[in-house]
Amino acid sequence: MLEEFEKRRKKICRFCEQNLVNIDYKDERILRRFLSDRGRILPRRITGNCASHQRKMTQALKRARHLALLPFTAETYR
């Protein structure tokens, strides 16, 4: 059982990999990857983001929601 956990590959931050400093809140295509099917923000342990990029990504998602670029909740959930 312990061997299964040791084989797990460490997730790499997509933003660090691409050397992105700022996350654009207007880029809806990238931000949708970090939302669940219900419209909730996915945590770091699932997305694999580093702490600094997770904070920037969360802020960008909230800005996009406020400007109605992204939904607050999913249509099927309502």
C-alpha positions, 0 to 999 in steps of 0.5 A: 500500500505504501508503494502506491503513494511513493510512485505518485508524481509531484505536480508542477506549477503550470505558471512557474513552468511557463515563467509567467509572472502575472495571471491575466484575469481576462484570459477566461480559457486558462482560468476555467481550468481552475474551477470545478464543475460547480464553479468553485476554485480548486485547491493547490493540492489538486491543481499543483500550483505553487502558493504564490501563483495560487494566490494570484490565480484566486485573485484573478478568478475573483476579478473575472467573476466580478466583471461577469467573465466567469460565473459564480456558480454553475448553471446546473447547480442553481 
